[in-house]
């Protein structure tokens, strides 16, 4: 095994910035630009400079280790994919403008892979023919491309990004569940080894498809995703998939149907104030047009909103709220819509949290009038009950009933059970033990490698810069001689660096002819976990200063002991 070599900062390509770039909104974007880790080439396209690349390779190594432990096999597929396989799956026209479509010189159509379900299914469908060859779990670490309309936040939402995507092929649901559980545990391990505080969150499968999905969310105020979680039982879900049983209040009145004049009271807040009831004792009506052009009225608790993702599942991705013209066309009065005496031909769907309520306060389908004491089954026939609302903090946990907490998170990885979505569409089958042709049961498992890097910076930073966990730090220790040209200082530096390298520690030496303040600022900005400072006063006493970047703690350590002490600290924190 070759000896670890130290890097000299005078040779390091890491052009730092003193000021925050105007374009950078998130801490990760701002700090990685300032620390000379990334540079923008075009919107959503970044070069990874040496420091970032070292950290990315460490994340990849952690991912590979966990995948290999779980029995997955690494391969590499083309990033440019024949468009016909996307047509075979049905996603070519469904995926949207994010799918980059290109043609070669022969006018053959290709796509730049944003994900590779089609490619891997096409790969194996003529190769895996028998249940005896299953299960198979394949993965790759590769650049992906999604033509985001508004790429922003640096590596958090770019057009080109590094991703580990994996796919399993199983003969039975039991086998798929076993692989899925193994992958979920591997992903939890990856988060822990990368130093990320992340929650496994029940999620919607989105454009990938499938019925079962869990996202690993790195908790961060800058996260794009909203989620709720339960401290009591560990339940967590993003707001697209979270469910609850809202404790709704009963409406005004004595339970008897009553028509009440409410001139101008078109908002939930106004209605609640008028009847002197809480907002969740009112019933909110939303009128929409489903994907097939049919009118729908949706009833939800007054203090909750319709969840867009759940609504898309129920009414199609092309649904929309009615315009004023459409309301008039269907005989509905804005602000006064309710379930009683709905115009004929309108589908009625009620949120399932309202099932327990027997006295509703809601619109009367008459201008300037509301109804109190509305009872489902007596006064109107509920068409369908569905889970349609967005869960919020304070709602009861669906598992244990304890109040849910809310947070924001960064999606860094996700596991799916795809079932037969792709295998059926693309004719990928195998012969089971009875010789019968069956479609493969598939799983899909993704890790955003470059996003994991950004998420780590979002969680680990302070006013001075990045604070890298040892496991993914570009260098583990910075040795900072304050006067590198002075003979005694240079000799002590060389001795410490050699000892650290002999111990296999990754070292960077700040040998630049700069003022101490500049060196301290840059090393804090770049976030190396430990700093060994060699100053004139300490050298006279045979000591150096050891700084822990994470805690800010400083201590004087004997020159002949510091390498062993730091090596022990670093090795104990490696992934």
N, C-alpha and C positions, 0 to 999 in steps of 0.2 A: 504494500500500500504506500502510495507516494505521500510525502510530507505535505501538510497544509501550508499554503503560501499566503503571506500577508499581502494585503492590497495597500498601496500608498495613495493617500488622498490627492497628492499632487499629480497623479496619473489617472485619477478617476474621472470618467465622463459623467458628471452630475452637475450641470449648470444650474445653480440655485438662483432664486429670485428673492429680493428683499421685501417686495411689496406683494400684497394679495392681488392676483389677476382679477380684473373686473368681471370676466366671464364666469368665474368659479363661484357657485352658490353653496355647494356642500363642502364640509371640512375635508373629505377625502380628495375631492377634485383640487381644492385650493392647496392642500399640503403636499400632494404628490407633484403638482406643478412646481411649487416653491422649492421642494427638496430635490428637484432635478431627476424625478423618477419617470415622468411621462411627458410627452410633447404632442400637441394636436397637429395632425396633418391636414385634416378637413373635418367638417361637422361629423361627430361620432366616430372618427378614425384617429387612433393614437399609436404613436411609437412607444414601446416599452424600453426605457433606457436601462443601463446595466443594473442599477439598484433594484428597480422594479422586476426585472427579469430574474434576478437571483431569488427574490421572494416568490415569484410565480412558479419557478421550478421547484421550490420547496413545497408549495401547495400541491403541485402535480405529483410529487413524490409521495406525499401523505395519501392523496387520492389513490394512486397506484397501489400502495401498500395495502390499503383497506379493501380495494377491489380484488386484489390477488388473494388476500386472506379469505374472502367470501367466495372464491372459486370462479370469479369472472376472468375472461381472457381478453387481452388487449389486441386491437387491430387498428387499421387506419383505412377509412373510406374516402372517396373523392369528395371534395367540397362542391364541385360542379356536378350536378345530377341531371340525367336525362329527364326532361319535363314529362315524358310519357308515364313514368312511374308515379308521378304526382297526379296525373290524370286517372291512373288506375285506382288510386286510393280515394279519389273524389275531392282531394284537397286543393287541386290546382286553382280552381276558381273560388274556393271558399276561404282560403288563407288570408287573402286581402293584399293590399299594396305593399305590405312589408316583405312579401316574397319577391326577391330580385329575379326577374326573368330576362334572359339574354339569348342571343342567337349566334352560332358560329358562322364561318364563311360559307358553309353549305346550307345556311338557313335552317339548321336543326336547332330546336329550342331546348334550352337548359335552364335550370334554376341554381342559384347559389344557396346551398343548404342552410336553412335556419335551424334545422333539426333533421334527423336521419331515419325516422321510422320507415319511410318508403324504401330508402336505399338498402337498409339491412334486411327488410322483408324480401325484397327482390333478390338480394344476395343469397339467402338461405333456402328459398322456396324450391329450388331444384337440387339441393344438396342434402337437406335433412328430410329423409323420407320415412323414417320409422320411429315409433315411440321409444325404441331401444337406444336411439341417439340422443334422447332428451333426458334432463333439461340442458340447455345451452345458454350461457350468459356471456354476452360480448360487449365490449366498451371501447371507446376511443377518446383521446384528448385532442381537440381540433379547433381551429378557427371556425366560427359561424358568422353568418351575415343576415341581418334583418334590416330592411330599409325603413328605419324608424322615421316617422314624419317630422318629429321634433326631438332629435337626439340631444340629451342634456345630462348634466350631473357627472361629466367625465366618464369613468369606467362603469358607472352605475347603469346608464342607459345609452350605450353606444350602438353603432351599426355593425361594426365588426368586434367580436369578442371571443374569448377563449372559453371553451366549455368541455366538460366531460359528459358525454352522452352514452348511455348503456341500454341494452335491450336483451330481455330474456325470452326464451321460447320454451314453453312447458306443455306437457300432455294433459294434465289435469288441473283443476282449480286448487286442489290441495298442494300440488307441486308449485304452482304459481304463488300461492300464499306463502309458502316456505321461502321461496326466492325473494319475494317482496319484503318479508320480515327481515331476512338477512341484509338486504340492501338498506332498509330503514335503519337497522342497527349500525351498519357501516357508515351511513351518513351522519348519524349522531356522533360516532367516533371521530369522523373528519372534523366536524365542528369543534369538538372538544380539543383535538390535537392542534387545530389552527388557533386556539385561544379565543374562540367566539362564544359568546353567550347567545344561544339560539334555542328556540322552542319548536318542537314538531307540531305543526298546525294543520288541522283538517282543512282541505282546500278544494276549490273548484278545478276541474281538469282543463278548462279552457279549450283552446284550439287543438290540443294534443288528443283529447277525447278520453274515453274510459269512464269507469264508475267510481273508482277508489283512488284517492290521492292525498298525500301528505306533503306539505312544504316545510322546510326548515327555515325559519325566520330569524335573522340576526336582529335583536332588539336595538333600535336606534331611532332617535327623534326625527332623523332625516329620512326614515324609511318611507317608501311610496305606498306600502300596503298597510291597511288598518286591520287590527286583530283584537280579539278578546280572549282572555284566559282566566282560568280558575286556580287560585292559590290553594284551595282546599283539596281538589282531586286531580289537578294537572291537566284538565281539559283545555284545549286551545284550538281556535279556528279563525281563519281570516273572515272578514265581514261578508265575503261572497258566499261562504259556506256555513257560517255559524247559525245555529238554531237556538231557540229558547222557548220557554213557556211564560210569556209576559203575564204578570198578575194584573189584569185589566180591572178597572173599577166599573161599577154599574152606573148607568146614566141617570139623568134627572127623572123626576116623576115617581109615581107609585106602581109602575109596572103595567099600567093601562096605556094603550095607544092614545096619544094626544097630539094634536096639530097646534103648533105654537107660532105666532107671528114674530119673525126675527128680521125686521127690515135692515138691510145693509150688512148683516153679519155673515160674511162670506169666508172668514178665516177660522181655523181651529181655535186660535187664541181668543178671538172675539166671542165665539160660541161658548167656550168654556167659561169665560168671564160672565157672560149673560146669564147662564144657568147656575153659576156658582159651583161648578164641578171641576175636578182636575182634567187636564187635557186627555189623559188616557181613559177617561170616562166618555169621551166623544168618539165618533167613528169617522175616519177620513175616507172619502171616496175619490178614486182616481179613474178617469175615463181615458181609455187608450184604444188604439187600433192594432190588432195583432198582425203577424207577418203575412197572413192571408187576406188582410183587409177587413176583418170582421171587428165589430165594436165590442168592447169589454169594459165592464165596471169592476174595479177592485176595491174591496173594503179592508182597511187596516186600522189598528189602534191609532187614535188621534195624535199620540206623542211619538209615533214611529214612522219611518219612511219606507217606501217601497224600495226593495233591493234590486238594482238594475240587473245584476247577474242572474239572480233567481227569476226575475221577470223575463229575461231572455230565454231561459230554459222553458218557462211556462208558455210564453207567447211568441217565441221566435226572435232571432237576432235583429230582425227588421222592424220590431214593434216601435210605436211612438205614442206619446201622449197626444190626445186630441187637440187640434187647433180650435179656435173659436168658431170657425166655419163648420168644422166637423161636429162640434158639440151641438150647434144649431141644427145641422142636418139630421142628427139622431135624436133630437127632441130633449136634450139635456141642458140644464141651466147651471152655469158655472157657479160654484160655491154652495149649491143647494142640491147636490146629487145624493141619492140614498138608495137603499135596496128595495124599498116599498114602492110599488106602482112604477117600476122601471118600464120605459117604452118597450114594446114587443121587439124581439130579435136581438136584444142585447144580452150577452153572456155575463153572468154574475159569478165572481170568484171572491171568496172571503179568506182572509188570513186565518190559519188554524188556531192561533192564539185566542181568537174570539169565540171559539166553540163553547166555552164555559159561561159566557156572558148571556144573560137572559133579559137585559133591559138596555137597549141601545139608544143613544142620542145621535141623530144623524139628519142629513138633508131629507126634505120631503118631496123632491122632484117637482117643486113648485117655487116660483120666485118669492123670496123673502119669507119662507116658511121652513121650520124644522119639525121633526117628530121626536117625541120622547116616549119611553116605554115600549120601544120596538122589540118584539120577541121573534127570534129566528124560528121558523117552522109554523108559527101562528100567523104572523103578519107578512112574511115572505118566505119563499123557498130558497135556501142557500144552494146555489148551483154546484159549486165545488169548494172544498177546503184545501188550501195549499200553504206551504211555508214560503212567505213572500217578503217579510220585513227584514230590515237591517238591524242586527243586534247591537246594543250599545252598552256601555259601562253601567253597572247596577242591575241589569237584567239577570234573572236567575240562571245559573248553570244548568244545562239540560241533563247533566249526569247526577249532580248532587244537590242542586238548588241554591248553593251559595252565590252571593253576588259576584258577577263577572267584573274583571278589571279590563281596561282598554290600553292598548299600546300601539306603537307603529313599528314596523319591521321591514327588513330588507330580505327579499327572497334570495337565498343563496343556493338552494338545492330543492329537488322535488322528486318524489317517487309516485309512479302511476301503475295501476292495473288497467291495461288497455283491453283485456279480453280478446275478442276476435275482430275488433274494428278494422284492423289493417289486413290480417290474414284472410278474412272472408272477402274483402274487397279486391285483394290482389291474387286470390287463388292459391294461397300458400297453405298446403295441407300435408298431413303425415298419415301413415297407416297405424291405427291403434292396435292393441293386442288381439282384436278380433278381425283384423284386416280391413276395417272400415276407415275410409278417408275422413279425417277430421281437421278443421282449421286449428292452427296453433293458438294457444293461449299466450298472450304476450304481456310483458311488463316493460316499462320505460323508466330510466333513472338518470337524472341530469344534475350536474354540479356546475354552477357558474364559477369558473376558476378565477377569471379577472374580476368578477363581481365580489368573490370572497376576499380578494386583496383589498378592494375598496371598502367593503364592510368592516374589515379589520381596522382600517384607519378611522372609520366612523366611530367605532367603539373604543379605540385606543389612541387618544390624543389629548393634548392640553394646549394652553395658550402659547407654548413654545414650539410645538411641533408634534410629530408622530411618536408613539410609544409602542414599538414593535414587541409582540410576544417573541420569546426566544425561538420558538419552533419555526417561525416564518420570517425572521429578521434577515435582511440582506447580509449583514455581518453581525456577529454576536457580541463582539467587544471592540470598542474604539480605544486605541492608545494615543494619548494626546501629549506629546512633548511640547512644553511651552517655549522652549528655546532649542529646537532640534539641531542647530549648528554648534551648540556648546558641547564640548567633548564629553563631560560627565553625564549630561542629559541624554545625549545620543547613545552612549554606551549602556546606560540603564534601560533605555527604550529597546535597544537591540536584544538585550538579555531577556527582558520580559516577553517581547514578541516571539523570540525563538522558543521559549518555554511554553507559551500558549499554543504555538503551531505544533510543537512536539506532542501536545496533549490533544491535538485535533480540533482546536478551537478556531473559528473563523474570525480573523482579525483585520481591521483596517487601521492604518496608522496615519494620523493627521500631521504629516511632515511639512506642511505648507509654511512658508515664511509670512505668517499672518499674526495679527494681534490676538492675545488670548480671548478677548471678547468675541471676535469673529469665529474663532475655533469652537468656543462653547456654544454659540448660537447655531452654527451649522450642524454640529453633532447632535444637539437637542432636536433640531428641525428634522434631521434624517432618522432620528429615533433609535439608534443602536442601544440595545438593552443595558449594557454596562460600559462605563467610561473609566479609564485609568489615566489620571492626570499627573504628569511629571513636572513639578515646579521647583524653582530654585530653593525655596525654604524647606520643602519636604526632602529634597535630595540631601541637604545638609544633615538632616536627621535620619537619613536612611529609610525614608518612607515615601509613599505616594498616596494620592487621594483616589478612593474608589467611589464612584457614584452609581447608584441604582436609578436608571432613567424612570422606571415605573413609579417608584415611591419618592424619588428626589433625595433619599437618604445618602449622606456622605460619611465616609470614615477613612481615617488614616491607617494604612496597612504597610507593614514592612516590605521593602523591595523584594527580598528573597522569599516572601510568602504569598505575594499578591497573585502570581500566575496560578498557583495551586488552588488558592481560594476561589478565584474567578472560574477556573475550569470546573471545579466542583459545582458551583452555582449554575453554570451554563448546562452542563451535562444533565443535571437533575431536572431541568426544565425543557429539555428537548422533547419533541413529539415521539 
